[in-house]
Amino acid sequence: MSGSGFKNVRDGVVHFFQHILGQVDESVEAAAGILESSIEAVASEIKTHGADVVKAAAAAAAAAASQAKAEGKTNSEAGQAALSAAEKTALASAVTLGINALHAISTATVTGAAQ
């Protein structure tokens, strides 16, 4: 009789862990689906707007260097002005790109959770 009781307890524990692991598997699959769609959303934003960030930074650098040279600055000073302008423009553009990517991730997450 005690062997049968132990077997029932063991079977119950095994069933419990199988149930818990099944729920974990479902959660992991759902999280993976959301993560995958989020990565795709960010990649899409970068593909769509990444070149614009580079172009804007290059244009800002060229304008700043040109302005510095027109003001009689040295090549070194013009280079520093170009670098500073490119950094500021790239940062501002990257923030916008990041915000757009976060919106895309949010949309992908909501869409993934609804499925």
N, C-alpha and C positions, 0 to 999 in steps of 0.2 A: 504494500500500500504506500509506504513512504517513497519507493522508487517511482510510483505513478504520480504522486504529488510533486516530486522534484521535476519529473518530466513536464508536467503541466506548467510549473513555474518557469522552467527553462524555455519551453515553447512560447510562453507568454512574453518573456523577456526578448527572445529572438524576434517575435512578431512586432513588439514595440520598437526595437531598433530598426527593423526593416521599414516600418511605417515612417519613423523619423528620417531615415536615410532617403526614403522616397520623396519626402517633402523637401529635404535639402537638395536632392537632384533637381526637382522642379524649380526651386528657387535659383539654383545655379544656372539652369537653362534659361530662365527668364532674365536673370542678370546679364548673362552672356549675350542674349539677343539685344538687350538695351545697350550694352557696351558696344556691340558691333555696329548698331545703327548710329550711335554717338560718334564713333571713330569715322564712319563713313561721312557723317555730317560735317565734321571738322575738316576732313580731307577735301570734301567738296568746296567748302569755303576757301581753303587755301588755294585749291586749283583755280577757283573762279576769281579770287581777288588778290592772291599772293603777288602776281606780277605787277598789279597796280601799286602795291606797297613799295616795291623796288623802284618802279618808274617815278613815283612821287618823291622818294628819297633822293634819287639821282637828279631829278629836276631841281629840287631844293638845294642840293650841293652845288650844282652848276650855277644857279642864280646867286648863291652866297659868294662863291669864288669870284664870279664876274663882278659883283658889287664891290667886293674887297679890293680887287685889282683896280677898278675904276676909282676907288678912293685912295689909290697909291700905296696900298698895303704890300708887304713883302709876300713872296710865294708861300712862305711858311704860315704867315697870318691868313692868307687866302685859303690855304689848305685847312687850317684850323676852323675857319668860318664855314667852309664847305662841310667838314666833318660834323660840326655842331648842328648845322641846319639839317643835314641828312639824318642824324640821330633823333632830333626833335620830330621831324616829319615821320620817320619810320616808327617811332614810339607812338605817336598819335594815330597813325594808320593801323599799327598792330593792335592798339586798344580797340579801335572800331572793328577790326577783323575778329578780335577775341569776343567782343560783344555779339557780333553776328554769329560766331561759332556757338556761343552759349545759347543763343536763341534756337539755333539748329539742333543742338543737343537736347534742349528742353522739348522741342517739338518731337524729336525722335524718341525721347524717353516716354512721353505721353502716348505717342502712337504705339510704341512697343508694349507699354503696359496695358493698353486697351485691347491688344490682340490676344 
